[in-house]
Amino acid sequence: MRFAPLLTLVLTVVCPLTAVGGDPPHVTAHVDIYKEADRFSGWPANHGIWVWDNEIVVGFILGYHKEQEGHTIDSGRPIPRMQARSLDGGRTWAIEETSLVSSDGEARDSTSLPRPVDFTDPNFAAWLMHDRFSYSLDRCHT
């Protein structure tokens, strides 16, 4: 079977419940964040989503499709960690390389904290994966 569909990372914007037991949320828009033929983009749940007012950042991986048994992401090709940023509440998106990895796509070396982390900073974001803790105090720019 030939792989034909475009792989799409989709963000669904929903309205919150008005009250406990109220009407269920309803979808107001489906927005393509990233779409390219024969590319795999996914697992945003594993790579984080952060929201500050109308600014949203979502992390994801970007790979290539390979028709094979099991998972169809081609592990023999680069699978960089990426992020997408919206400044208008999710209507439009810009794709960015995350600073969590070096320019060759490898995880940056771990370092000791230079000072305590200010978890109350209004621009704070954190990402935990396996034995790593990364944080940003500038809304995931660094």
JOUR-V695914 format. One line per field, one symbol per residue. ss: DSSP state (2 for helix, 1 for strand, 0 for the rest). phi: phi as a letter, one per 40 degrees, with the letter a starting at -180 (. if undefined). psi: psi as a letter, one per 20 degrees, with the letter a starting at -180 (. if undefined). A space follows every 10 residues. Layout:
ss->???
phi->???
psi->???
This chain:
ss->0000001111 1111000000 0000001111 1111110011 1102222011 1100111111 1111100000 0010000001 1111110000 0001111000 1000001000 0000000000 0000111110 0111110000 00
phi->.ccbcccbcb bbcbccccad gcccdbcbab bccaaadgbb bagcccbgab bbfccbbbca bbbbcacacg ccccccbdbc cbabbbbbgh cbbbcbcccc bcccgccccc bcccadcccc dcbcabbbaf bbbbabbbfg cb
psi->ppohqppppp pppqqrqhrp jaqqqqphqp ppgppppjqp palhhijqpq podjppppqr qoaqqoorqb pkpoiirqmq prqqppjkjj gqqppqpqji qrhjjqpqqq rqphrqpnii pijqqqpppd jqoqrqjllj h.
